[in-house]
Amino acid sequence: MNYKKDEVTNLLNTKCMNVFGCSIDDATEKQAYKTLCYVVKDLLAEKRSKFAKQYKEKEGKQVYYMSMEFLVGTSLRNNLYNLGMESVFKSALKQKKIDINSLYAMEPDAGLGNGGLGRLASCYMDAMTSLGMMGTGFSIRYEFGIFKQKIVDGWQMEFPDNWLEMGDVWLNRREDESFIIKFGGTLKEEWTDGKLKVTHENYQPVMAVPYDMYISGYDTDAVNKLVLWSAKSPNNLDMTAFSRGEYVRSLEENTMAEVISKILYPADDHIEGKRLRIKQQYLLVSASLQSILLKHIKKYKTLDNLPDKVAIHINDTHPALCVPELTRILIDEYGYDWDKAWDIVTRTLTYTNHTVMSEALERWPESLFSAELPRIYQIVLEINRRLVQKLNEVYPGDIAKIEYMSPVAHGEVRMANLCLAACHKVNGVSKLHSDILINSIFKDYYNIEPDKFTNVTNGIAYRRWLCQSNPELASLIKNLIGDKFVHDATALEGLLKYKGDKNVLESLQKIKLVKKQALAKYISHANGINVDPSSIFDVQIKRLHEYKRQLLNVLQILHMYNVIKDNPNADITPRTFVFAAKASAGYMMAKQIIRLISAVADLVDSDAAVRDKIKVVFIEDYKVSLAEIIIPAAEISEQISIAGKEASGTGNMKLMINGAVTLGTLDGANVEICEQVGKDNIFLFGMTAPEVEELWRKGYNPNFFVTPELKRVLDMLTSGILGTRFEDISKSLLTNSFGTADAYMTIADFESYRQAQERVGKEYLNRDKFTDMSLVNIAKAGIFSADRAVKEYADNIWNIKL
Ligand SMILES: *Cc1c(COP(=O)(O)O)cnc(C)c1O
C-alpha cells in the first residue's frame, strides 16, 4: 500500500484520539502499541473488503483449513512487512520519538498451538494469502494458549499464557454470527412420510462466537481470515437462582460452557482422552461447518454444488468430526438422504496425517463419545456399518483386517479410520512419511483406493523465517542475486554460483557472527551465561519428545566432557550447545530430560577445564518469536530423531534456509534435504528407517550396543556427579525386561552420532569449506517453501486453479 509519512502520522493520531482520547504524542507505550495495531488492522480490513468483493463475483472455489492449532506467533511486523509499509511506519513513529522495535517487543505470541503442526497451519495461511487464494482458517480462541515455561532448579514449571491482554488487538468479535452447539441429551426418532426423522432433545446448548483475525500475504491483493471460536453460555444469568441469593450457582452453568475454549491442551504428538477435549473438537467442527454451509446456501441457494466450490481440509485427526458432522447437517438440517449426503461429504473433505506414532492416533471410548455426541455417534455407527459391508466384499472373511480398518471397534471410535473412510484425498507430509503410510499403517486402505493417497512435503513461510528474522542475510542475498527469491524461493539457487567465492563467504561469516552475537546477548540476559560467539552454535530446538532424542545429544555432550577431562589439550573445537523445548505438562520422562540438560549445563560450567571448550544452554519458553532469534544464529541444526518417527519436521527447513548445516538421521524431510544439498553438505548418521524396523524384528537389546565410552557416560547418569541421580532415564535406556528398553534406540545410534559430531568439529575448522556448505544449504532451501507446498495442495488435493 502506498502511504506517505504524514498520512501515516494522521492515521495514528486519529486512531489514538478515537480509542484513548489523546494524540499519539501523549500516549503511553501500551497505548501507542495498541494504536499501531489498530491502524494496521484497519488497513487490512479495507483490503479484505475489496478482495472479498472480487472473489464473490468470480465464484471461485475456496479452502477452509480446519485445525485445532495455529501457532501464529506475532503479527505486527509480519503485517507491516507484507503491506510493504515497515519503513514508512518506522519513520512516522520515529518522528514521534517512538522506536518501532520497542512496540514490536510488546506483542505477545499468539501461541494457539503446540509445535510443528500448529506452526505449519500458520505458514499455510501465509502462503495461501500470498498466492492470492481465498482460504479461511478455523480454530479455537483459547483464552490461554501454550503455557509459558520457566526453568526452576532445572525443572520445568508451567505458567498461564494470558495472551489476550495484549494480543486481542487483532481480533474482531462477531457475536451476531454465532451458532448453537449441542452437547449430550437424547434422541427421538419418528417416521413421517416414510422418512426417519431424528430430533435431538434435552441437550446442553453452548454458543460458539466467532472472532476474526486477518491474515496478510506478501505482495498480494488477498487478505484472508483466521476464524477463532469462543464458547459462551447461551443463557445469561439463571435469574431464579440469583434471586434466591445463590449467586455462585447462577453463574455455574455459564462457567461450565465457557470452560470449553479456556485452554489449549499442551500435549504434542500425544492424545489426551479427556471429555473437555472432544467438546473442543466438536465446538470447532460444528460451528465452522454451520457457518460454511450457511454462507454457501445464501450464495448458491443449494448445497448440491458444495464440492465444486468448497474444499474443507482436516489438519490431522483433531477435526475428524467433520466427517459425521457434515453428514448430520446435510441430513438433519437440509433434508438430504444418506447417499446424496455421503457423496457430498466424500467429495468435499480431505485429510493430512501428521504422525505414525500409536500414542498420537486419536481414539475415543464409545461410551464417552455416545454420551457427549449422541447423534454424531449414531451417524458414525452408520458410516461404520456401511463400510464394513463394503470391506466384506473386498476382503471376504478377513475379520482381523476389517476390524483394523473400522472406525468403530473394540469399544473405541478411531478418528484416523473415519478420515480414511470419508476423505477423497489423504496425504503424508514428507516422501518418507507418505511411503510409510501406504506401506504400513494405511496399507489396507491404499490397496483398495491407491489414488486416494498422495504426498505433500511440508514447507515454511520463508519470508518470515528468512527475510523478516534475518534481514541482514536477506539483504546480502538481494545484493548478490536480486530480489526474485522474495517471490519465488527456488531463485535462491542463483547463490550456487558464489560457491568458493572468498568475498561472499566472508560476508556470510560476518552476518552469521552478527546473529550469533545477538543470540549471545539474549542468552546473557535470559540465562546469565556468557557464550563465545566464535564457538560453533549447535542447536536443537523443538518440542521435547523421546523420539526426537534430545537425550542422544546430551549423552554425546557428556562424552565430550570426558574427552576433555582425560586430556585438557584434546583437539576439541569450542562449541555452544543450545537447547530450547517445552515438555507436555504431564510427560514425566520429558521433564526429566530437561532436568538432565540443565544438570549437564551446570556440570560443564562449573569445570574450569571444560567451560572454555563447551557450553550448554537451555533457553526457556521456546516459541515462534524465540525461534526467530535462535535460528539465524545457528550453524548446526540437530535433527536426530529415530528414523521413521519424525513425519517431516519444519524446524530443519527454517534452520537450513538460515545457513545452518543439518546433523541428522535419514528421517522425515531430512531425506529430501539430503537429496537437495547432496551428501557432502549434510552430516548424516544413524540407522535408516528400514534398518530400525529390521532391528526391532530381530529383537533389540541396547546392552549389546554399549561401547566403553558410552558405558562411562551412562554410569554418570546415576553416579551422583550430576547432583541429581537420573535413575528413571538410566532404567528407560537399559532395563530390558520385556524387550522394551530404549524404545527410541538412542544407544544403537550413539556411536554413529559420536563420529558424526567429531566430523562436525573437524570440518568447522576449515571455515571457508564449512561456509560453502552453509551457502549450498541456503541455495537449496527454496523447495521447502510453503508457497510450493500450498500450490501442491491446490493442484493435487483441493482441485483449485491458481
Ligand atoms: C517450527 C517450529 C516447531 C517445529 O519444529 P520441529 O523441529 O520441526 O519439530 C515447533 N515450535 C516452534 C515454535 C516452531 O517455530
The ligand as an SDF file (V2000), in Angstrom:
LIG
                    3D

 15 15  0  0  0  0  0  0  0  0999 V2000
    8.9980  -24.7080   13.5290 C   0  0  0  0  0  0  0  0  0  0  0  0
    8.5860  -24.8100   14.9270 C   0  0  0  0  0  0  0  0  0  0  0  0
    8.3730  -26.0590   15.5070 C   0  0  0  0  0  0  0  0  0  0  0  0
    8.6050  -27.3520   14.7540 C   0  0  0  0  0  0  0  0  0  0  0  0
    9.9400  -27.7720   14.9420 O   0  0  0  0  0  0  0  0  0  0  0  0
   10.4320  -29.2350   14.5460 P   0  0  0  0  0  0  0  0  0  0  0  0
   11.9030  -29.1760   14.7220 O   0  0  0  0  0  0  0  0  0  0  0  0
   10.0410  -29.4490   13.1210 O   0  0  0  0  0  0  0  0  0  0  0  0
    9.7680  -30.1780   15.4790 O   0  0  0  0  0  0  0  0  0  0  0  0
    7.9860  -26.1090   16.8150 C   0  0  0  0  0  0  0  0  0  0  0  0
    7.8150  -24.9970   17.5500 N   0  0  0  0  0  0  0  0  0  0  0  0
    8.0290  -23.7730   17.0350 C   0  0  0  0  0  0  0  0  0  0  0  0
    7.8510  -22.5760   17.8960 C   0  0  0  0  0  0  0  0  0  0  0  0
    8.4160  -23.6340   15.7170 C   0  0  0  0  0  0  0  0  0  0  0  0
    8.6120  -22.4140   15.2040 O   0  0  0  0  0  0  0  0  0  0  0  0
  1  2  1  0
  2  3  1  0
  2 14  2  0
  3  4  1  0
  3 10  2  0
  4  5  1  0
  5  6  1  0
  6  7  2  0
  6  8  1  0
  6  9  1  0
 10 11  1  0
 11 12  2  0
 12 13  1  0
 12 14  1  0
 14 15  1  0
M  END
$$$$
